[in-house]
Amino acid sequence: MAWLHKLLRPDSVPLRTMRLDAGHALDVARLHHQGGFARGWEPAECAALIADAAVAADGVFSGGGHHPEGFVISRKAADEAEILSIVVAPARRRDGFGRALLAAHLARLAEEGAVQVFLEVEEGNLPAERLYRHFGFREVGRRKGYYPKPDGTRATAIAMRLDLA
């Protein structure tokens, strides 16, 4: 795990990534509500997702903390995976938490047999787009009006794919 420290700025806190279990459902719901989505996930939804055998859920933790400061959840099918959501706590954004979390999660998906990973990102979410492109994701399509916004409007989703093999 020493490689994780290289992903962070020198003044950043040490962090670790690990698999999440249903005991983290409240933390995941809290983080998802902070993610700026039109509708945040409820703890019961998070617990059901995390408990699903077809789902991979990982969290990023700072120092010796027991509560994740970010998470990523993917659904797996055959040799593909789709990232359903990735959120880093607002106070930890731009500190390398998202990069470390996504790196660990992609490595896990590859170990578990995924050869392609898909996701959608809201058009205009430049930090997220930069993160995904850093890992090699590329645009494969657009879904106009896909994301509902808190103000009632709808935003375009950029569909992206990463080939792991």
C-alpha positions as CSV (number, residue, x, y, z in Angstrom):
1,M,0.0,0.0,0.0
2,A,3.0,2.3,0.1
3,W,2.2,3.3,-3.5
4,L,-0.9,5.1,-2.3
5,H,1.3,7.7,-0.6
6,K,2.9,8.7,-3.9
7,L,-0.5,9.6,-5.2
8,L,-1.0,12.3,-2.5
9,R,0.4,15.7,-2.2
10,P,3.2,15.9,0.3
11,D,1.1,17.7,2.9
12,S,-1.8,15.2,2.7
13,V,-2.7,12.8,5.4
14,P,-1.9,9.1,5.1
15,L,-4.7,7.0,3.7
16,R,-5.8,3.5,3.1
17,T,-8.4,1.8,1.0
18,M,-10.4,-1.3,1.9
19,R,-13.5,-3.2,1.0
20,L,-16.7,-2.0,2.5
21,D,-19.4,-4.1,4.2
22,A,-23.0,-3.5,5.3
23,G,-21.7,-1.9,8.5
24,H,-20.5,1.1,6.4
25,A,-24.0,1.7,4.9
26,L,-24.7,4.8,7.1
27,D,-21.3,6.3,6.1
28,V,-21.9,5.6,2.4
29,A,-25.4,7.2,2.6
30,R,-24.0,10.2,4.3
31,L,-21.3,10.6,1.7
32,H,-23.7,10.1,-1.2
33,H,-25.9,12.9,0.2
34,Q,-22.8,15.1,0.1
35,G,-22.2,14.2,-3.5
36,G,-24.5,16.8,-5.0
37,F,-26.9,14.3,-6.5
38,A,-30.6,15.2,-7.0
39,R,-31.5,12.3,-4.7
40,G,-29.1,10.8,-2.2
41,W,-29.1,7.1,-1.4
42,E,-30.7,6.0,1.9
43,P,-28.9,3.7,4.3
44,A,-31.1,0.7,3.5
45,E,-30.3,1.1,-0.2
46,C,-26.6,1.3,0.5
47,A,-26.8,-1.8,2.8
48,A,-28.6,-3.8,0.1
49,L,-26.1,-2.7,-2.6
50,I,-23.1,-3.5,-0.5
51,A,-24.5,-7.0,0.4
52,D,-25.2,-7.9,-3.2
53,A,-22.7,-10.5,-4.5
54,A,-22.5,-8.7,-7.9
55,V,-21.4,-5.5,-6.3
56,A,-17.9,-4.3,-5.4
57,A,-17.7,-1.5,-2.8
58,D,-14.5,0.1,-1.6
59,G,-13.8,3.0,0.7
60,V,-10.9,5.3,1.4
61,F,-10.0,6.1,5.0
62,S,-7.6,8.7,6.4
63,G,-5.1,7.9,9.1
64,G,-6.5,5.4,11.6
65,G,-10.1,6.5,10.9
66,H,-12.9,3.9,10.9
67,H,-15.3,5.9,8.7
68,P,-14.7,6.2,5.0
69,E,-14.1,9.6,3.6
70,G,-15.0,8.4,0.1
71,F,-16.4,5.3,-1.6
72,V,-16.9,3.7,-5.0
73,I,-19.5,1.1,-5.8
74,S,-19.6,-1.0,-9.0
75,R,-21.9,-3.6,-10.3
76,K,-20.3,-6.6,-12.0
77,A,-21.7,-8.8,-14.8
78,A,-19.6,-11.4,-16.6
79,D,-16.4,-9.6,-17.6
80,E,-17.8,-6.1,-17.3
81,A,-18.3,-3.7,-14.4
82,E,-20.2,-0.4,-14.2
83,I,-19.3,2.2,-11.6
84,L,-22.6,3.2,-10.1
85,S,-21.2,6.0,-7.9
86,I,-18.0,7.4,-6.5
87,V,-18.0,10.2,-3.9
88,V,-15.2,11.8,-1.8
89,A,-16.1,13.9,1.2
90,P,-16.0,17.6,0.2
91,A,-13.2,18.3,2.8
92,R,-11.0,15.7,1.2
93,R,-11.5,16.6,-2.5
94,R,-8.3,17.6,-4.4
95,D,-6.2,15.7,-1.8
96,G,-5.7,12.5,-3.9
97,F,-8.4,10.5,-2.2
98,G,-10.4,10.0,-5.4
99,R,-7.3,8.9,-7.3
100,A,-6.2,6.4,-4.6
101,L,-9.7,5.1,-4.3
102,L,-10.3,4.6,-8.0
103,A,-6.8,3.0,-8.5
104,A,-7.5,0.5,-5.8
105,H,-11.0,-0.2,-7.0
106,L,-9.9,-0.7,-10.7
107,A,-7.2,-3.1,-9.5
108,R,-9.8,-5.1,-7.5
109,L,-12.2,-5.2,-10.5
110,A,-9.3,-6.5,-12.7
111,E,-8.4,-9.1,-10.1
112,E,-12.1,-10.2,-10.1
113,G,-12.1,-10.7,-13.9
114,A,-13.4,-7.4,-15.3
115,V,-11.9,-6.5,-18.7
116,Q,-14.1,-3.4,-19.3
117,V,-15.4,-0.8,-16.9
118,F,-18.2,1.7,-17.7
119,L,-19.5,4.8,-16.0
120,E,-21.5,7.9,-16.7
121,V,-20.3,11.4,-15.6
122,E,-22.3,14.6,-15.7
123,E,-21.2,16.8,-18.5
124,G,-19.3,19.8,-17.0
125,N,-18.1,17.9,-13.9
126,L,-14.5,18.7,-14.9
127,P,-12.7,17.3,-11.8
128,A,-14.4,13.9,-12.3
129,E,-13.8,13.9,-16.1
130,R,-10.1,14.6,-15.5
131,L,-9.9,11.8,-12.9
132,Y,-11.5,9.3,-15.2
133,R,-9.4,10.4,-18.2
134,H,-6.2,10.1,-16.0
135,F,-7.0,6.4,-15.7
136,G,-7.6,5.9,-19.4
137,F,-11.4,6.1,-19.6
138,R,-12.6,7.5,-22.9
139,E,-16.0,8.8,-24.1
140,V,-18.2,6.3,-25.9
141,G,-21.5,8.2,-26.0
142,R,-23.8,10.8,-24.5
143,R,-27.2,10.6,-22.8
144,K,-29.0,13.9,-23.2
145,G,-31.1,14.9,-20.2
146,Y,-30.0,11.8,-18.2
147,Y,-29.2,13.4,-14.8
148,P,-31.9,15.2,-12.8
149,K,-30.6,18.3,-11.2
150,P,-31.7,19.6,-7.8
151,D,-33.2,22.7,-9.6
152,G,-35.4,20.5,-11.8
153,T,-33.4,20.7,-14.9
154,R,-31.6,17.8,-16.5
155,A,-28.0,17.4,-17.5
156,T,-26.2,15.3,-20.1
157,A,-24.3,12.2,-19.1
158,I,-21.0,11.4,-20.8
159,A,-20.7,7.6,-21.1
160,M,-17.2,6.4,-20.7
161,R,-15.3,3.1,-20.9
162,L,-12.0,1.7,-19.7
163,D,-10.4,-1.4,-21.2
164,L,-8.5,-3.2,-18.4
165,A,-7.1,-6.0,-20.5
